[in-house]
Every structure is written in structure tokens, then in C-alpha cells.
Amino acid sequence: MSISRRHLLRRLAAGAATAAAVPLRPAGASPSGGLIRLNRNENPFGPSAKVSSALLEAARDAPHRYPNKESEALRKTIARFHGVAPERVVLGCGATDILRMAADAFVGSARKIIVALPTFDVMGRCARRVGADVVAVPLSRDYSHDLSAMLDRSDAATGLVYICNPNNPTGTVTRRRDLEAFIRQLPETTRVLIDEAYHHYVGDSSDYASFIDRPVDDNRVIVARSFSKIYGLAGLRVGYAIADRETARALASGQLSDGVNVVAARAAAAALDDSEHVWLCARRNADDRQEFLNQANARMLKTIDSQANFVMLNTERPAGEVVERFRKFNVLLAPPFPSFDQHVRVSIGSPAEMREFWEIWDLAPVHHAAGTRV
């Protein structure tokens, strides 16, 4: 079965009209002739003008200074923003640094960590580096965390459970009430790291609530956040955790000295103060993500319902072949994920980048058991 060119153009025109509704301009290279990066879940619109100004000012004023003052100022800014004591905030060189600290502090040889399969694999790599047993539990049929199965695999040796919510790479949400019940049943010595890197992209839902915005009275919970996604600061590497004071001290024991530089600290503080840009990027992402789903539906392609700034697309062929084909056209996609060998994760780029994605997709047929489709 094929899609008519007229129908496809109508879809693309509708996407262009939606794109024009929100005044954000893409950052980086133009889509034609340049490398298109749809592999790292970056914000294609970059930081706000306010943050860009802070970047330039910091680069001009303080490149010769160590970031002691700026790091502490950022920690206090984050604490005020979330209404917690500064002692509960731990800064990291990106949220991945927070995951490393958690592995160093709470797992090791003779201990284990429980993660989903698939999920953000940095957590597993950090745990293996310190000799931990990594127990990977497949997602449920609805692509949420299989909390019952995770609970069955937990015991006194479990130092940490990692929950990425929304999950990377599926973009799916695990229900808040289920997470609360799960946490209550874990062994008292098991900590839970909830990675909320994609928090801002989740639409209004009774199934989701941040563990920072709506905390639980449990000192085992650690929440990680990142400035790499909605804030558009992936290149500066800033992340943070909020935890109970004692847990925060344990995390900070593995903190890099001067791990957050002057420019990054000032830019991150300015980003927290620009709620309008966050709102615009979240709204724009929702529109562009819906347009991606529309384009997939027009081609009768299946996707996993995402609450993030990326979508898992069923390729109906080995994912590695699709990734390699797009690479030849200078479009980078994430490599295949365990147990999802016929899916590719596509980051939502600018409208022009997404148009080019679909143009490349349409250059070659997709073969499947029922026949051939272009």
C-alpha cells in the first residue's frame, strides 16, 4: 500500500503551519548539507536569549577563575527554585555524573542494582565499573517499568533501583501511584534514583508527578535532573540531584572537584529563571512530536506513545540497517537498543530537520511480512 504525494504534501504543510505558531528559532547547522543530529535528544532550539547573554558575560568576565563561588550560587539557586535546603542539592557534570556518584556511593562488589530493559544505559555502565551485579528487568507490555518484577528481584543486597521516568528510550511514563507503592515495599537499605531528565516534556497527566515537585517522606529517594534537555545546555554539562541530607552527603563524597565550570554554572542559573522559554520549548516539542506521529501514521508505521522529546519508531526491519542508511545521508540516529531490534529512537529536531528525515525515509521501500510499502 502507498501514500499519495498529495496526501504527504498536505501533511507536511500542516506541520509547517504548526511550526510557525511558536516563535522559536532552531540552533545549529542548517538541515540541508549539514549533519542532522537526531540521536542525543537535544533541544534543537538551544538556550534562551537570556541564557545566551549570561554565557557571553561569564566567558568574558571569569574564565580565569575557579568556579567555587558560581557553583555554590547555582546550588542555592536550585534550592530556592525547588524549595529545599541547599544541603540537599548535589551538582554534577551533567546528570550522568549524578548517576556515577550514585553507583560509587550505593552499589559495588557483592551488591546489585536493578534497572529496566531497555533504559538509559549509563547507569548500568557506572554500576558495572564498580563491580556491581546489574539486574535488567524487561519493561511491561505497556512499556512502563515492570515494578512487580523489579520488586521480585530485589533483596537485602540491592543497593539501588534506577527508574528513568519518562523512560529513555521509550519515552513512556510509569504511574506515580505505582511508584509510591513500589518504593514502600523495597528493603530499607535500598535507595531509589528517579531520573527526571525529561520531566518538562510530560503533558498534564494524573499518572505523572515529579518527586521533586511532589516529594514523598522517604529518605531513600534521590531525584536527578538535567540542564541538557529542555534548557538547551547539553554542551555545558550540568546536572543535579535532590536528596535527603544524609543521602546527599553520601552522593557528594564522590563529587568531582570543580566539576561545574563558571560559564556552565551561570548559564544554568539563568536558565532556571527563564520559565517562559521552558514553556515555549515544551509546547513546541508537543506540537512537533505530534506532527512526527502524524507522519508515521500517514505511512502506516507504528510508534510507542512518548512523553519525551523523542519517539521510538517501529522500522519493520533490523534497526541497524535503518541507522546506517540514515548515516549515509548525514542524519544520526541512536544505535539499536536491547530487545528493540526493529525500533529506532528518533529525537525530535526542528521542523526542517524532521521534514528531511521523512524525505530520506521515503527514498527507499520498507519491506515487511505482508508485502512492500514505500
N, C-alpha and C positions, 0 to 999 in steps of 0.2 A: 504494500500500500504506500502511496506517496502523498506528500503535502504539496499543494499547488503553490507556484511562485507568488500569485496574487495574495493568497492567504498568508504566506510567510511575510510578504512586504507589509500587509496590514498589521500583523503582529509587531513587526519592527517599528512601524510608525507609532503604534500605541505606546511602545516602550519609550520612544524618543519624546513623546508628549509628556509622559510621566516624569522622565528625567529632567525636563525643563521646568518642572514645577517647584523644585527646591534649589536655591541659589548656592550651590557648592561647585567648586571647580576641581577637577582631578589634579593630583600632584604627579610629577614624574614625566617619563618619556611619553611621546605620542604613540598611539597604538599602531600606526602604520609604519613599518620599518624598524620599530624599536622592540625590545624584549618586553613581553607581557607576562607579568608575574601573577599567576592565579594559583600559587602553590603554598603561600605562607599566611593566608588570612589577614592580610594587612588592610588598613583603611586606605582606599585609593585616593581619598581627598586630603589626606595628610592632616597636620595640625591646623588649628585656627590661626587667624591673623594675630590675635593677642599672644598666642604661644610663639609664633614665629618672631615677633618683636622681642619677647623675652629671651629667645635663643640668641638673637643677634646681640642683644645687650650683654648677656652673660659671656658670650665669646669675646666681646670687646673688652669687658671690664675685668674679668677674673681668670683668664686661662693659666696664669702663673701661680694661682693659689690652690692649696689642697681644699677639699670640699667639706671640712669639718662643720663650718657654720651653715652652709647651704643644706647639707644632709640633715642636720638637726632641725633646721627651719622647715624642711619638707616633712619630716616626721611629725612635727607639731601641726603643720597644716593638714595632713591626712587625719590626725587625731581629732582636730576640730571639725573637719568635714564629716566624720563618722560619729562624732560624739563619744569618743573613748579617750582614756588616758594615754598620753604619749608612750608610756612604758609598754603598752600593749601593741605597738606598731613596730614592725621589723622591716627595714628596707632591704631590697635585693637588686642585683644587677640583672634586671628582668625577673619575671615570675619564675622562670626556670631556675634561677638562683635560690628562690624560696624552696622549690622542690628539692634541690640539692641539700640545703640546710636541714630540711625535714628528714631526709634519708640519713644524713650524718647523725642527727640527734636521736632518732626514734627507731631506726632499724639497723641491722648489722648481722654479723655471723650468728647463727643459731636463732635468728628472729626472721619474721616474714612480713611481707606487705601484700595486701590484696588490692588488685586493680581490675578494671573492666577490660574486656577484649572485644573490639579494639578501643583504645583510648589514647590520650597524649602520651607517647612512649618515652618521653624524657624521664618521667617518674620511675619507670621500670629500670631504665639505664642507670639512674643515680643509685637506686637500691642495689642493683647487681654489683656496682662498683664497690660498695661497702660489704659485699658478701651476703646479702640478704636473699632469702628464698622469695621469688616473685610468683605469686599465685594469680593467674589471669583467669577471670570468670567471664564467659561469653555474655553478651547483652541479652536481655529478654526479647521476645518476639516483637514487641513494640519498640525495640531499640533503646529502652531505658535501662538503667543498671538493674541487674538481677539481684536485688538486695537479699532475697531469701537464700539464694545460692551462695552469695558472699558471706552471709551470716553462718551458713553451714560450714564454710571453710575456715572460719575464724576460731581462734583458741587463745590460750594464755601466751603463746609465742608470737601472736600477731601484734607487731608494734605500731602499724599504721594501715589505715584504709584510705585509698585515694579515690575521690569522687570528682570527676570533671563534669560540671553542670552549668550550662549545656555542655554535652559531651563533644569532644573533638576526637574522631572526625565526623560523627553522625549528625551533630547539631541538635540532638534530641535532649529533652528535659526529663529528669526524674522527679517525681512528685514530692513536694515539700513534706506533706504529712507522712509519706512512706519513709523519707529520710529521717525524720524525727523518731519514728518508731524503731527504725534500724539502729540509730545511734544509741538509743536507750538499752538495747539488747546486747550491745558489744561488751566484751570484757572490760573491766575498769581500767586496765593498763593499756588499752588500745586507743590511740588517737586517730582522729579523722581529719584529713586535709581535703577541704572542699575548694576546688579550683573554679573561681568565678571570672575567668578571663573574658568570657563572652556575655557577662551579666547584662550589659547595657542593650544588647540586641534582642532580648526577650520581650515580646509584647505582653500586654496585660493578660494575666492568666492566674486562675485560682490554684493552679498546680505548681506555681513557682513563686518563691520569695527568697531574697538574699539572706544568708546567715549573718551578714553584717547589718543590714537594714532591719532585720527581724531576728535578733540573736536568741539562742537558747541558753539556758542556765546550765552549761556543761563545759568544764574547763578542758575537755579533751578535743574540742573543735578548733581547728585552725582554718582560716579563710584566706585564700590567696587572690590577689587582684593584679592586673597588669595595665601599664600605660601604652602597651604596644598595639592595642586593637582600636577601640573607638576613639581614643585620644590621638592616634596617628603618630606615635613616637617609638615605633618598633626599633628604629636605628639607634636610639639613645639608651635602650636597655634599662628600664626602671620598672620594678615591681614591688609589691609589699604584701605583708601578711598582717592579719589582726588575730590575736590570740589572747588567752588568759596570761596574766603577768608571768607566772612561772613557766608556762609553755613558751612564751615569747623570749624569756631569758635563755631557755634551752636552745631555741632556734638561733638566737643571736650569737651563741657561742661559736657557731661555725660561719659567722658573717665575714665577708671579705673586708679588709681594711680599705677604706675609701672606695668602696665598690660602686657608689653612685657619684658620678663626677659633677662638677659645678654646673655645667651647661644643662645636663640632664635634670638635676635637682630643681633648678629654676624653671625650666620648661614644664616639668611635671606639676609644680606648684601653680603655675599659671593655667595649666590645663584643667585642674580641679576647679578653678574659679570661672571657667567658661562653660556654664551649663547649656547655653544656647547652642554652641557648636555640637555638644554631645547629643542634644535633642535632634538637631538637623541631620547629623550623621545616622542616628538610629532610624529616623523617619525615612531618610533616603535609602538606607540599606533595606528596610522593609519593602519599599517600592521596587527596588532593583531586584531583590530576591524573588518577589512575586513575578516580576517580568521574566526572570530566569525559569521559574516554574511554568509560566505560560508557554514559553518557547519549547520547553521539554514536552509539555502536554501536546503542543501542536505537532510534535514529531512522534507522539505516542511513546515517549520514553518515561520510565518510572524513576521517581526520586524518593528520598527519605525526607519527611517533613522536618525542616530545620528551623531552629530558633536562634540561629547564629548568623555570621556573615560569610557563610559558605554552604554548599549543598552537596550531598552525596548523590551522584547520578549513576543509575544502572546503565552500564555500557553495552550489555548483552554480548560481550566478547571479553577476552582477557584484558584487564585494566592496563597491564604493562604495555600492550600494543598501542592503546589509545594514548597513553602518556608519551610514548616515543614518537607517535605520529604528530602530536601537537608540538613536541620539542623541535621537530624539523621545521616547523613554521614559527619558531621563536616564541612559543607560548608554553610557559612552565606550569605543569600540574603536579600535585602531590603524588609521590610514588604510591603503589598499591598498599593496602592495609590488610593485616592478617584477618582471615575469614571473610574478606570482602574482595575477592579476586576478580569480580566483574563490576566493580564500582570505582569511580574516580571522585575525589573530593575537589570541587571547583570553588575557589574563593570568588566572592562577588566583587568584580572590578568596576571600573567606570562603565557607563553605558556603551561608549565606543569600544572598549575592550571586550565587553560581552557580545556585541554585535560581531566582532571579529572572531570570537570563539565559535559562534554558531555558523559563521561562514566557513570556517575550517571544518567544522563537524559535517557540514553538508557537502564537502568536496568528495567524500568517499562514502560508499554504502556501509550500512551496519548489517551484518549477517546474523541471523538467529534461527532457531529451530523451525519456526513457522514459515520461513521464507526470507526474502531480501527486501530491505527498506532503504530508501535514500534519504 
